[in-house]
Structure formats: structure tokens, C-alpha cells
């Protein structure tokens, strides 16, 4: 859908919105749904076609797991898992297929140990042949394996479409092919009544009685604005946000949520001058041929898990689903890129070979690497130095009126419903009550973590945590 009217039948863009969401990937679509579910008048803007393949929210599959080295993610994953179920129930169809989850890694790898502990996984002995997939994986000497029940695969593009449809059903307005180039606070000259003409206007609340309940810019009053008959024109802020597009359109809203993925640093820089360290990365999704006779063993129907392998390289996988006879196994990471000028031909160079070597060492009887991956798909990450999300108020002149969600670093999709709910609450309420109730700690996701340390939360080498 290129655009949608709201429940009142007004044309897209008509009037003022309660919340304007910029970016219609998984995070923005979930935020639009969360806000519109509360009765807010929501506008969701997308610079490309809806469900495009130029960002981070498209494709056949994403994984969900609660095993994370960082303790602030498992509670968010569990919250998101519940919200996935609620959204599917409302939509009347499923986008998430539950599976077990398996983690593999060197026994002494700190990230692996922390992930197993934080996620509540059950470790199995490497030589134990009784665990379900002992015949599939050759666990290297010195490695360990751990299983957990909270796993699953989301159909990515279908999931984004589901949240957009639910948002529209709640009255949200959706506009694609609408590139945002500016966000500003709105100032209006209003006539106010004055009993005393202040010079300068140092404490406006002492002298000015507003016809509307609005805050006034503090500052000196121009001579030309001196009151006549006790009427004083004053520039005031009416609390609204103006969103400007490349075509010259303007949209007005009380609050704004920015979820533009790989374009986060560009937009934030143009709006505030702030250098937010979110680096776009071109990554490669690889599908490999399952060896004949083993196709049914690696499917969700047979109980095969999503899995992650810690160490270098960090490998992640989903069961064989979207392409029968093929399995998705890929390396977390990629090369820095410009989202507006990606090298589509060479962007994924060097990402398939480490995966092939890993498969040959760990799954040689079940997956064939001869000839390389059967299917290669390009995708982007938006990576922060510590690979932690950015979920925070933009601050400055915007105060709590503009919220930013970005830097999801290749592992955010699973948490889309939770992040969307949190962003909507931050924008509408000034706090994220759902996060607090679910035990989600948002402090590690604040922008100010980069003020004194350009690497943010990073103290040791990055704990890989893709998909």
C-alpha cells in the first residue's frame, strides 16, 4: 500500500498528528502499531516503497533467542515474545514459528558463558550422544553446547507487513516514498495579554498571561514588540514537531519517533549536528544446500533449532524453512558502507568463506559447501561501537518530544514489538512503563554512554550477538 487513510477517511497528511513515526521497518511499524493501539493519531513515513529490500527489515527469516551475554537483553526478548503472540492473535495469522535454540562455543569463551547463564540455557556435555542434535553437529574439542526452549523464526517481511496492517486498522496513516530531510520544533507568534511590559523579558511567567497554556521563549523583547494597549506579540513554542520532506511537504505532530535504521546517523546529524556513532554495514545472508537424505532432519517440523556458534567467526542459523533443501547459515558482521551508495556486487566479499569453513568443521555430513552458497542475499546492519541499541530521547531543544530507536547492530528484529512499545510509551508518556514492569534496563541504551567513552559500553572485545 502506497498510502492509507485514517479511520476518519481524511487524506494522508491532513491535520496534526499525535505521533509521527519516521521509518517503516520493523521498529517503526511496531511503534506505529503500539501508539495507534492507544488511540493516538499516528503518521508512519517511509522513504522508499513499503516492504523494500534496501534496509534491515526484509527477507525470509530472523531468529529469536534469549541467550545474550548482556543481561539487559533477555528480559526484553521475553517481553517481545509475549507481544509477538498478542499481535499474531489480533492479526489472525502467524509470522513466528517456535523452535528450540542451541548455542555452541568454546567452553572458556566469556560471551558464551554469559549468554548461557543470562538466557537460562541448559548445558550438555560435548561427548553426550543423548541430546537431540548430537548426530548433526561435530562439537569441537574444548567446546560446549547449551539448549533452551525460547527459540524461533520470524518471517521478516511478513511480520513488518502484519504490524503495518494492524496499525492501519487502528487508524494510523501510512505514507511511503516520503523521504524526511528535517525535524524542527515549531514556533508561533501569538498575541498575549500583559499587565506589565517587561524590559527585558526575564521571567515571562511573572508578567504574561497567555490566551493558551503554552511555554514562552525566554529572552529580550524587541523594541518593535512593545505592547500597545497591553497586547504583546511573543514567539512561543506550541509543543509541536514539524517534519519536513524532500518534496517540500510538512507534517505536524505532538511527538516524533525516529527509526530509520542505516540512515540514523545521517538524519540525526542533519537535525541536531550530533555525531551519533551508528555505522551502516553491508552483510550477506547465505543459504547452503542440505545433503541429500537429510532434508527433513533440519526443519522446524523435526524439532531442529535455531543456533548460534560463538567465537571467531560468530555464526547464526535458522532451520530449513523458506527454501526447501536449503539452510540459512551466515556470519555476523560485514563491511562499512554508505546506505545511499552500496556496492551491491562486492559488498559481501569475504563473508561466505568463513561460513563454509565452519560448516565443513561442524556440520559436514549434513550441509554441502561445494560451489559456495546456493543463494546470497544482501542486507544491512546499523552497528554501534558496543553493538548495543540506541533507545533514547534526542534531547537538546527537542527535550522528550523526539525519541530515537537505532543502532540495532544485526540483532534487534526479534525485539521489535518490545522496542516499538517502549518507543511509543517514551514519546507519549515521557517514560517506558512496560519496560520497567518487565525488568528491562534501558540505561545501557542511552545516547550519553558515548560522551565519555566513544566505544559506549564496550570494555572488552565485542561480544558477538548477531540475529
C-alpha positions as CSV (number, residue, x, y, z in Angstrom):
1,X,0.0,0.0,0.0
2,X,1.5,3.3,-1.0
3,X,-0.7,5.3,1.4
4,X,-3.6,4.7,3.7
5,X,-6.3,7.0,5.1
6,X,-7.1,7.0,8.7
7,X,-10.3,5.7,10.3
8,X,-12.0,9.1,9.7
9,X,-11.4,8.9,6.0
10,X,-9.1,12.0,5.9
11,X,-6.5,12.3,3.3
12,X,-3.0,11.2,4.3
13,X,-1.2,14.1,6.0
14,X,-4.3,16.0,6.8
15,X,-4.3,17.9,10.2
16,X,-2.0,17.4,13.1
17,X,-0.8,14.0,14.4
18,X,-0.2,12.9,18.0
19,X,2.8,10.8,16.9
20,X,4.8,10.9,13.7
21,X,7.0,7.8,13.1
22,X,9.8,8.1,10.6
23,X,10.9,4.8,9.1
24,X,8.6,1.9,8.4
25,X,10.9,-1.1,9.1
26,X,10.1,-3.5,11.9
27,X,10.9,-0.9,14.7
28,X,8.9,1.9,13.2
29,X,6.0,-0.3,12.2
30,X,5.8,-1.8,15.7
31,X,6.0,1.7,17.2
32,X,3.2,2.9,15.0
33,X,1.1,-0.1,16.0
34,X,1.8,0.5,19.7
35,X,0.9,4.2,19.6
36,X,-2.2,3.7,17.4
37,X,-3.4,0.9,19.7
38,X,-3.7,3.5,22.4
39,X,-5.9,5.8,20.3
40,X,-3.2,8.1,19.1
41,X,-3.4,9.7,15.7
42,X,-0.3,8.3,14.1
43,X,1.5,9.0,10.8
44,X,4.1,6.4,9.6
45,X,6.5,7.7,7.0
46,X,8.8,5.5,4.8
47,X,11.4,7.0,2.3
48,X,11.2,4.0,-0.1
49,X,8.4,1.7,-1.1
50,X,6.8,-0.2,1.8
51,X,8.5,-3.6,2.4
52,X,11.5,-2.6,0.3
53,X,14.8,-4.6,0.3
54,X,17.2,-1.7,0.9
55,X,17.4,-1.8,4.7
56,X,17.4,-4.2,7.6
57,X,13.8,-5.5,7.9
58,X,13.3,-7.5,4.8
59,X,13.8,-11.1,3.9
60,X,12.5,-14.6,4.7
61,X,13.6,-15.1,8.3
62,X,15.0,-13.8,11.6
63,X,15.7,-15.7,14.8
64,X,14.5,-15.1,18.4
65,X,16.5,-16.3,21.4
66,X,17.1,-15.1,25.0
67,X,20.7,-16.2,25.3
68,X,22.7,-13.0,25.4
69,X,26.0,-12.1,27.0
70,X,24.4,-8.8,28.1
71,X,21.9,-9.1,31.0
72,X,19.7,-6.3,29.7
73,X,18.5,-8.2,26.6
74,X,16.9,-11.4,27.9
75,X,14.1,-9.5,29.7
76,X,13.4,-7.5,26.5
77,X,13.3,-10.7,24.4
78,X,10.8,-12.3,26.8
79,X,8.6,-9.2,26.7
80,X,8.9,-9.2,23.0
81,X,8.0,-12.9,22.7
82,X,4.7,-12.2,24.6
83,X,4.0,-9.2,22.3
84,X,4.6,-11.3,19.2
85,X,1.9,-13.7,20.4
86,X,-0.5,-10.8,21.1
87,X,0.0,-9.3,17.7
88,X,-0.4,-12.6,15.9
89,X,-3.6,-13.2,17.8
90,X,-5.0,-9.9,16.8
91,X,-3.9,-10.3,13.1
92,X,-5.4,-13.8,12.9
93,X,-2.3,-15.4,11.4
94,X,1.3,-16.4,12.5
95,X,4.6,-14.9,11.5
96,X,6.7,-16.7,14.2
97,X,7.4,-20.4,14.2
98,X,8.6,-21.6,17.7
99,X,11.7,-23.8,17.8
100,X,14.3,-24.8,20.3
101,X,17.6,-22.8,20.4
102,X,21.1,-24.1,20.5
103,X,24.3,-22.3,21.5
104,X,27.7,-23.6,20.7
105,X,31.1,-22.2,21.7
106,X,34.5,-22.6,23.3
107,X,33.9,-23.6,26.9
108,X,36.1,-20.8,28.2
109,X,34.6,-18.1,25.9
110,X,33.2,-15.4,28.3
111,X,30.5,-14.3,25.9
112,X,29.3,-17.9,25.5
113,X,29.3,-18.5,29.3
114,X,27.4,-15.3,30.0
115,X,24.9,-16.0,27.3
116,X,24.1,-19.4,28.7
117,X,23.8,-18.1,32.2
118,X,21.7,-15.0,31.3
119,X,19.4,-16.9,28.9
120,X,18.8,-19.8,31.3
121,X,20.1,-22.4,28.8
122,X,20.9,-26.0,29.8
123,X,24.4,-27.1,29.0
124,X,25.0,-30.5,27.6
125,X,28.3,-32.4,27.6
126,X,30.1,-32.3,24.3
127,X,30.5,-36.1,24.2
128,X,26.9,-36.8,25.2
129,X,25.1,-38.6,22.4
130,X,21.7,-38.3,24.1
131,X,21.0,-34.7,23.2
132,X,18.7,-34.3,20.2
133,X,21.2,-33.0,17.6
134,X,24.4,-34.8,18.6
135,X,24.3,-36.6,15.2
136,X,24.2,-33.3,13.3
137,X,26.9,-31.2,15.0
138,X,30.6,-32.2,15.5
139,X,31.3,-30.2,18.6
140,X,35.0,-29.3,18.6
141,X,37.3,-30.3,21.4
142,X,37.1,-27.8,24.3
143,X,33.6,-26.6,23.1
144,X,30.3,-26.9,24.9
145,X,26.6,-26.8,23.8
146,X,23.6,-25.4,25.5
147,X,19.9,-25.7,24.7
148,X,16.9,-23.5,25.5
149,X,13.3,-23.6,24.7
150,X,12.9,-20.0,23.8
151,X,13.8,-20.0,20.1
152,X,12.0,-19.4,16.9
153,X,11.9,-18.0,13.4
154,X,10.1,-14.9,12.3
155,X,9.1,-14.4,8.7
156,X,10.6,-10.9,8.4
157,X,8.8,-9.2,5.6
158,X,5.5,-10.8,6.5
159,X,6.0,-9.6,10.1
160,X,6.6,-6.0,9.1
161,X,3.5,-6.1,6.9
162,X,1.5,-7.5,9.8
163,X,2.4,-4.6,12.1
164,X,1.7,-2.1,9.4
165,X,-1.7,-3.6,8.7
166,X,-2.6,-3.7,12.4
167,X,-1.5,0.0,12.7
168,X,-3.7,1.0,9.8
169,X,-6.6,-1.0,11.3
170,X,-6.2,1.2,14.4
171,X,-6.4,4.3,12.4
172,X,-2.7,5.1,11.5
173,X,-1.9,6.9,8.3
174,X,0.9,5.3,6.3
175,X,2.9,7.1,3.6
176,X,5.7,5.6,1.6
177,X,8.1,7.3,-0.9
178,X,8.3,10.1,1.5
179,X,11.9,11.0,2.5
180,X,12.3,13.1,5.6
181,X,15.0,15.7,5.5
182,X,14.3,17.8,8.6
183,X,12.8,17.8,12.0
184,X,12.2,21.0,13.9
185,X,10.4,22.5,16.8
186,X,7.5,24.7,15.8
187,X,7.4,28.4,16.9
188,X,4.3,30.6,16.5
189,X,3.8,34.3,17.1
190,X,0.8,34.6,19.4
191,X,-0.8,37.7,20.9
192,X,-0.7,37.6,24.6
193,X,-2.2,39.9,27.3
194,X,0.2,41.8,29.5
195,X,-0.4,43.8,32.7
196,X,3.2,44.9,32.9
197,X,5.6,45.4,30.0
198,X,8.9,43.7,31.0
199,X,12.2,45.0,29.6
200,X,13.9,42.7,29.3
201,X,11.6,39.7,29.4
202,X,13.5,37.7,32.0
203,X,10.7,35.9,33.8
204,X,7.8,35.6,31.3
205,X,5.6,33.7,33.7
206,X,5.5,36.7,36.1
207,X,4.3,39.2,33.5
208,X,2.5,37.4,30.7
209,X,-1.0,35.8,30.8
210,X,-1.3,33.6,27.8
211,X,-4.5,33.0,25.9
212,X,-3.3,29.4,25.5
213,X,-1.4,27.4,28.0
214,X,1.9,27.4,26.3
215,X,5.6,28.0,27.3
216,X,7.3,31.2,26.1
217,X,10.8,31.6,24.7
218,X,12.8,33.4,27.4
219,X,14.9,36.3,26.2
220,X,15.0,40.0,25.4
221,X,12.0,41.7,23.8
222,X,12.5,43.6,20.6
223,X,11.5,47.3,20.8
224,X,9.1,46.8,17.9
225,X,7.2,44.3,20.1
226,X,6.5,46.6,23.0
227,X,2.8,46.3,23.9
228,X,0.2,48.7,22.7
229,X,-2.9,48.7,24.8
230,X,-1.3,45.9,26.8
231,X,-1.2,43.4,23.8
232,X,2.2,41.8,23.3
233,X,3.2,39.6,20.3
234,X,5.5,36.9,21.6
235,X,7.1,34.0,19.8
236,X,6.1,30.9,21.7
237,X,6.5,27.2,21.3
238,X,3.3,25.3,21.0
239,X,5.0,22.0,21.7
240,X,4.6,20.5,18.2
241,X,7.2,19.0,15.9
242,X,7.5,19.8,12.2
243,X,8.7,17.0,9.9
244,X,9.8,18.2,6.5
245,X,10.2,16.0,3.5
246,X,12.4,16.2,0.3
247,X,9.3,17.1,-1.7
248,X,8.6,20.2,0.4
249,X,5.7,18.7,2.5
250,X,5.4,19.5,6.2
251,X,3.7,17.3,8.8
252,X,2.9,18.5,12.3
253,X,2.8,16.3,15.3
254,X,3.0,16.5,19.1
255,X,5.7,13.8,19.3
256,X,8.1,12.1,16.8
257,X,9.8,8.7,16.8
258,X,12.9,8.2,14.6
259,X,13.5,4.6,13.4
260,X,15.4,5.0,10.2
261,X,17.9,2.1,10.5
262,X,21.1,2.7,8.5
263,X,20.1,6.3,7.9
264,X,20.0,7.1,11.7
265,X,23.4,8.9,11.9
266,X,22.7,10.9,8.7
267,X,19.3,12.2,9.9
268,X,20.4,12.9,13.5
269,X,23.4,14.8,12.2
270,X,21.4,16.9,9.9
271,X,18.8,17.7,12.5
272,X,21.0,18.3,15.6
273,X,24.6,18.3,14.5
274,X,25.2,15.4,16.8
275,X,27.5,12.6,15.6
276,X,25.7,9.5,16.7
277,X,28.0,6.5,16.2
278,X,25.8,4.2,14.2
279,X,27.7,2.7,11.3
280,X,25.9,1.1,8.4
281,X,27.3,-2.3,7.5
282,X,26.7,-4.4,4.4
283,X,26.2,-8.0,5.3
284,X,25.5,-11.2,3.4
285,X,22.8,-13.9,4.1
286,X,23.8,-17.3,2.8
287,X,21.7,-20.4,2.0
288,X,23.5,-23.7,1.7
289,X,22.5,-27.0,0.2
290,X,21.4,-29.7,2.6
291,X,23.0,-33.0,1.7
292,X,20.5,-35.5,0.1
293,X,18.7,-37.7,2.6
294,X,19.0,-35.1,5.4
295,X,16.5,-32.5,4.3
296,X,13.8,-33.4,6.7
297,X,16.2,-33.5,9.7
298,X,16.9,-29.8,9.5
299,X,13.4,-28.5,9.5
300,X,11.3,-27.0,12.3
301,X,8.8,-29.8,11.9
302,X,11.5,-32.2,13.0
303,X,12.4,-30.1,16.0
304,X,15.6,-28.7,14.6
305,X,16.7,-25.5,16.4
306,X,17.9,-22.1,15.5
307,X,21.5,-22.0,16.6
308,X,24.4,-19.7,17.2
309,X,28.1,-20.5,17.4
310,X,30.3,-18.2,19.5
311,X,34.0,-17.5,18.8
312,X,35.5,-16.2,15.6
313,X,33.6,-16.2,13.4
314,X,30.2,-15.8,15.1
315,X,27.8,-18.0,13.1
316,X,24.0,-18.0,13.3
317,X,21.4,-20.1,11.5
318,X,17.7,-20.9,11.1
319,X,16.2,-24.3,10.3
320,X,15.4,-25.2,6.7
321,X,12.2,-23.4,6.0
322,X,11.8,-20.8,3.3
323,X,13.8,-22.7,0.6
324,X,13.2,-26.5,0.8
325,X,16.5,-28.3,0.7
326,X,18.5,-25.2,1.8
327,X,19.5,-24.0,5.2
328,X,20.4,-20.4,6.2
329,X,23.8,-20.2,7.8
330,X,25.6,-16.9,7.9
331,X,28.3,-14.9,9.6
332,X,27.5,-11.9,11.8
333,X,29.2,-8.8,10.5
334,X,30.2,-7.2,7.3
335,X,31.9,-4.2,5.8
336,X,31.1,-0.5,6.5
337,X,29.0,1.1,3.7
338,X,27.1,4.2,2.7
339,X,23.4,3.2,2.7
340,X,22.9,5.6,-0.3
341,X,25.8,4.1,-2.3
342,X,26.2,0.4,-1.6
343,X,28.3,-1.8,-3.7
344,X,25.7,-4.5,-4.4
345,X,28.2,-6.7,-6.3
346,X,31.1,-6.7,-3.9
347,X,29.5,-5.7,-0.6
348,X,29.5,-9.2,0.8
349,X,33.0,-10.3,-0.3
350,X,34.8,-12.4,2.3
351,X,31.6,-13.3,4.3
352,X,30.8,-16.7,2.8
353,X,34.2,-18.3,3.0
354,X,34.4,-18.4,6.9
355,X,30.9,-19.9,7.0
356,X,32.0,-22.6,4.6
357,X,35.0,-23.5,6.7
358,X,32.8,-23.6,9.8
359,X,30.2,-25.9,8.1
360,X,33.0,-28.2,6.9
361,X,34.3,-28.5,10.5
362,X,31.0,-28.7,12.4
363,X,28.2,-30.0,10.0
364,X,30.0,-31.7,7.2
365,X,27.6,-34.7,7.0
366,X,24.5,-32.6,6.6
367,X,25.4,-29.5,4.7
368,X,27.3,-29.3,1.4
369,X,29.6,-26.3,0.8
370,X,30.8,-27.3,-2.6
371,X,30.3,-24.4,-5.0
372,X,29.5,-22.0,-2.2
373,X,26.1,-20.8,-1.1
374,X,23.2,-21.5,-3.4
375,X,21.5,-18.2,-2.6
376,X,23.2,-15.0,-1.4
377,X,21.1,-12.1,-0.2
378,X,22.3,-8.6,0.8
379,X,21.2,-6.9,4.0
380,X,22.4,-4.1,6.2
381,X,23.2,-3.7,9.9
382,X,23.3,-0.4,11.7
383,X,26.1,-1.0,14.2
384,X,27.1,0.9,17.3
385,X,30.7,0.5,18.7
386,X,29.4,-1.7,21.5
387,X,26.7,-3.3,19.4
388,X,24.1,-2.1,22.0
389,X,20.9,-0.4,20.8
390,X,20.2,3.3,21.0
391,X,16.8,3.9,22.6
392,X,16.7,7.4,24.0
393,X,15.3,10.9,23.7
394,X,17.1,13.1,21.1
395,X,17.3,15.8,23.8
396,X,18.5,19.4,23.3
397,X,15.8,21.7,22.0
398,X,13.6,18.6,21.4
399,X,13.6,17.6,25.0
400,X,11.4,14.5,25.3
401,X,9.4,15.3,22.1
402,X,11.6,13.2,19.8
403,X,12.6,9.6,20.5
404,X,15.3,7.7,18.6
405,X,15.5,4.0,18.1
406,X,18.5,2.8,16.2
407,X,21.9,1.0,16.2
408,X,20.3,-2.4,16.4
409,X,23.5,-4.0,15.2
410,X,22.1,-7.0,13.5
411,X,20.3,-8.5,16.5
412,X,17.3,-6.2,17.0
413,X,14.5,-7.7,14.8
414,X,13.4,-10.2,17.4
415,X,12.8,-7.4,19.9
416,X,10.8,-5.2,17.5
417,X,7.5,-5.4,19.3
418,X,9.1,-4.6,22.7
419,X,11.2,-1.8,21.3
420,X,8.1,-0.4,19.4
421,X,6.1,-0.4,22.6
422,X,8.9,1.2,24.6
423,X,9.4,4.0,22.0
424,X,5.7,4.7,21.9
425,X,5.5,5.0,25.6
426,X,8.6,7.2,25.8
427,X,7.1,9.5,23.2
428,X,3.5,9.6,24.6
429,X,4.1,9.3,28.4
430,X,7.7,10.5,28.9
431,X,8.6,7.1,30.4
432,X,8.5,3.5,29.4
433,X,6.3,1.8,32.0
434,X,6.2,-1.5,30.2
435,X,10.0,-1.8,30.2
436,X,10.1,-1.1,33.9
437,X,7.4,-3.6,34.7
438,X,9.2,-6.3,32.6
439,X,12.5,-5.6,34.2
440,X,14.1,-4.2,31.1
441,X,17.0,-1.9,31.9
442,X,17.2,0.9,29.3
443,X,20.2,2.7,30.8
444,X,22.8,0.8,28.7
445,X,20.9,2.1,25.6
446,X,21.2,5.8,26.3
447,X,23.0,8.2,23.9
448,X,25.1,9.7,26.7
449,X,27.1,6.5,27.1
450,X,29.2,7.8,24.2
451,X,30.0,11.1,25.8
452,X,33.0,10.0,27.9
453,X,33.7,6.8,26.0
454,X,33.4,6.7,22.2
455,X,33.0,2.9,22.5
456,X,30.0,3.2,24.7
457,X,29.5,0.2,26.9
458,X,32.4,-1.6,25.4
459,X,35.2,-2.6,27.8
460,X,36.4,-5.8,26.3
461,X,36.3,-7.1,22.7
462,X,32.8,-7.0,21.2
463,X,30.7,-9.9,22.4
464,X,29.2,-11.1,19.1
465,X,25.5,-11.3,19.3
466,X,24.0,-11.4,15.8
467,X,20.4,-12.3,15.0
